[in-house]
């Protein structure tokens, strides 16, 4: 048992209200099987307006395809459970071929209800459901736009900001532990959580694109920020690997002042970054690159001097490999933000 979260309560309230309104309107219009309007309202209710619109479109398209298939089967001179099962199979295959996997189960259920259960007037039943489904979906979107309205665009901006800050913090902690020759299992746990969060942003971006104002320059900035977050998280993962494998290293202390300067620069980026920066991703990327570049240059200069004095010669290949890998990661950060800044030009 657990206490419902605020979002769970909001979702439940929206779904319940949308169900009542949808069924009430369906009855008022005199449609057959008004409960389908309520079912569709629940299915189309989501945490954000964009997610609700996306779910509604999927629900409506899946239902239309399923009803067309089911009506065609019902009109055939054969019926029975075997026919119903074959129809469901065919429906799922058709949905997959049309790349409508998100609505496949709904489509399969719709064909099953019309083909497995005897209908006095299957055409009337299909039309009734065909009208109730979009009705319920529209009601869900409208209720979600008024009651506890959350925009996927805003959620995505906050999420991407948290992910980028999380990447910076985790990278700093990984470097700190590597420099101190210590390792914490929390690094791996935090990395898994971070990568899981980043992987969910694609769906949020799709949902945001369905909302009013979700296209144009705003969409471009969010797309750039999404790519920036993905690439930054991959570099962060590499730094965590260095920290985990380099607990016995000593070569990193040759460049400890330079690495700590990098850490300081990244900490400054954390304190100065917020979700408003994603309104102009290229400009913010340029500023981050400018903050990080002096530390990268100092690191390169320090390593060049080490090589000139051959101070790395006494260290093992593994030590030097980890040292070069960490430097590559820091350079990758700089290159990521430099490439994003080019888009501004």
N, C-alpha and C positions, 0 to 999 in steps of 0.2 A: 504494500500500500504506500502511496505517496500523495502529498498534497498537490492538487492541480495547479499548474502554473497560470500566470495571468493570461498568456496567449491561449492556453487550453480553454480557459473560461470564456474568453472573447470568441473563440471559434465555436464553442458550444452554443453560446447565445445567438450568434449570427445564423448558425445552421438551423436552430429551433425556430427563430423568427422567420427566416426565409421559407421554411417548410410550411408554416401556418399560412403565410401570405400566398405562396404558390398554389397550395391546395384550395384556398379560399377563392382565388381568382379563377382557377380551373372550374370549380363548381359553379361559380357565377356565370361563366361562359357556357356551361352545359357540356363540357368535354367528357368523353368516355375515360374511365380509369384515372380520375384526378390524382390518385396517389402517386402516379408516375411524375407529376409535376413536383411533388414533395421530395421524391427520391432524387430527382435531378437537381433540386435545390441543395440537398445535402452534399451530393457529389461535387457540385460546382462551387461550394463554399470553400474558401481557402484563406490563408493568412494574409494575403495581400490582394489588391485589386487586380494586378497583372496576373497573378497565379489563378485567380478566379476566372478571368477572361480566358486564359489559356485552357483551363479545365473545361470551361463551357464550350469552347470551340471543338475540343477533342470529343466531348460528350455528344454534341450535336452531329458532328461528322460521322462518328461511329454508329450512332443510332440510325441515321439516314441510310448508310450502307447496309447495316444489318436488316433493316426493315425491307429494303428492296430485295435482298437475298431471300428473306423469309417469305415474303409475298410470292416470289417466284416459285419457291418450293411448295408452299401451301396449294398453289394452283395446279400442281402436278397430280396425277391420278394415284399417287402412292403416298403413304404416311406411316407413322409408327415411330417407336423409339430409335430404331436403327437409322431411319431417315433423319430424325432430329440430331442424332450424334454426328452423322456425316455432314449435316448442314453446319453444325458448330465447327467441325474440323475445317470445312471449306472456308467458313467466315474468317477464322483465325489466320489461315494461310493467305487469304486475300488481303486482310489488314496488314499482315507482315510484308507482303509484296508492295503495298502502297506506303510502307514506312509509317504506319499508324499504330505502332506497337502500344502506345500509351492508352489507346481506346480499344484494343483488341478484346480484352475481357468483357468490357461493357457490350461490345458488338456481339460476342458469343452468347452472352446472357440474353440479349434481345431476341436473337434468332431462336434460342431454345424455348423461350416463353411462348412464341408463336407457333412453333412446330411440334413441340412435345405435349402441349396442353390443348385439347380440343377447343376450337373457337367457333361460336355460332356464326359470326360474321368476321372472318380474319381481316378483311380489308378495312372495316370500320375500326377494329381494334388497332390495326397498324396506324391508321390516320390519327386516332385518338392519342396514341403514344407519340406519334410524330409531332403533334402539336403541343403535348404536355412537356416534352423534354426541353425544347427551346424556351417555353414559358418558365419552367423552373430555373433554367440557367440564367435567363435575363433577370429574374427576381433575385437570384443569389448575388449577381454582380451589383444590382442596384442597392440591395441591403448592405453588401460589403462596402459600398461607396459612401454610405451614410452612417452605419453603425460600426464603430471601431475601425475607421478606414486607415489602412496602411498601404503605402505605395511601395511596390517592389523596387522602384528606382532609388528611393531613400534607403531602404534596407540594404540594397546592394552597395551603395556608397559607404554606409557604415561598416558593412561586412568587409569590403575591400580595404578600407582604412585600418580596421582591426587586423586584417591579415598582413598588411605591409608592416605595421608596427610590430606585430608578432614575429615576422621574419627578421626585422632589425634586432629585436631583443634577443631572440634565440641565437642569432649569429654572434652577437656580442658575448653572450654567456658561453657559447661554444669556444670562442677565441680565448676568453678569460680562463676557462678550465684547461684548455690546451696549454696556455702559457704557464699555468700553475701545476701542470702535470697531474691533474685530478680529473675524475669523470663522475658524473651523476646519472643515475638511471632516469632522472627527470627529463634529461635532454631528449632521450628517445621517445618518452611519453608525450612530451610537448610537441615534438616533431610530427608524430602520428596524428595528434589532434589538429595541428596546423594544416597538414596536407589534406586531412579529411574536410576541414572547413573550405579550403581553396577549391577542392573538387566540387563542392556544392554551388559555387558561384556561377557556373555555367547555366544551371537551371534558373537561378535568380535573374541572370542577364536575359534569358529568353522571356521570362515573365515580365521583366521591365519593358521589353520591346513591345508588348501588347498594350501598354498603358498610354493614355494621351500624353504627348510630350516625350515619349520613350524613343523617338527616332531623331534624326538630325545630329546636331553638334553634341547634344547630351549623350546620345547613344555612342557616338564616336569616342568621346572622352572615357565613357565607361568601358568600352571595348579595349581601349589602350590600357586603362587601369587594370582590367582583368588579365590581359596578357602580361603586363608588368608584374602583377602579383604571382602569376604562375611561374615566370622565369626566376623571380626573386626567391620563391619557395624552393626551387630546384637547387639554387646555389646554396641556400641555407642548409639544405639536406647534405650537401657535400661538406660544409664546414662542420656539421655535427658528426659526420663520419670521421673527419680528421681528428676531432676532439676525442672520439671514442677509441680510435686506433693508435693515437699518439700519446697515450698516458706515460710511456717510458721515454719519450723524446726529450732531447736537450737542445737540439739545434735551433729551435724557435727562439731561445733566449738571446741568440745573436741579433735578432731583430725585434726584441721585446719593446723597446721604446717606440719603434715605428708601428708595430701592431697595436700598441695601446693608443697611439694617435688615431689609428683607424677606428678603434672602439669609441673614442671620444667623439669623433665626427659622426658616427652612427647614432650615438646617444643624443647628440644635438638634433639629428634628423627626427628622432622619436618625439622629442619635446616640442618640435615645431610643426609636426604633421597633424592635420585633422581632415575630416571628410570634405570640407569646403575646397581643399586642394584639388579634388578630383573634378572640379568644374573646369579646370584647365590642366589636364594631365601632362601635356608636353612642357608647359611652363614650369610646373612643379618638378618634373623630372630634370629639367635643366638646372634648377636651383640645387637639387640634391647632388647632381653630378659635380657642380661647382664646389659644393661643400666637401665632397669626398675626394676630389682630385688632388688637392695639396697633400693629403695623407698618403695617397697612392704614389705620388711622385717621391715623397720622402722615403717610402718603403722601397721603391725601385732604386733610388740612389744608395740607400743603405746596403741593399743586396749587391749592387755593382761594386761597392767598395769591399764587401766581403770577398767577392770573387777575385778582385784584384789582389787582395792580400792572401788569397787561398785559405781563408779561415774555415771554409766548409769541408776542406779535404779530410779533416780528422774525424768527421762524423760518418755514421753508417749511411748506406744508400737509402734505407728506410726513413731515417731522420730527415735527410735532404728531400726525399720524395714528398713527405708530409709538409715540409716547409714550402716547397714549390706549389703543392696542391693548395695550400692556404692562400698563397699569393695569387694563384690563378683565380680562386674564388673571389677575392677582393677586387681583382681586375674585372671579373665578370660582372660584379655589382656596378662598377663604373661604366662598363660598356653597355649594360642594360639601360641605365638611365640616360646615357649619351645618345643611344639610338632612339629612345622615346622622345628626347628633346629635339631631334632632327625633324620630327613630324610637325613641330610648331612652325618650322621654316617653309 
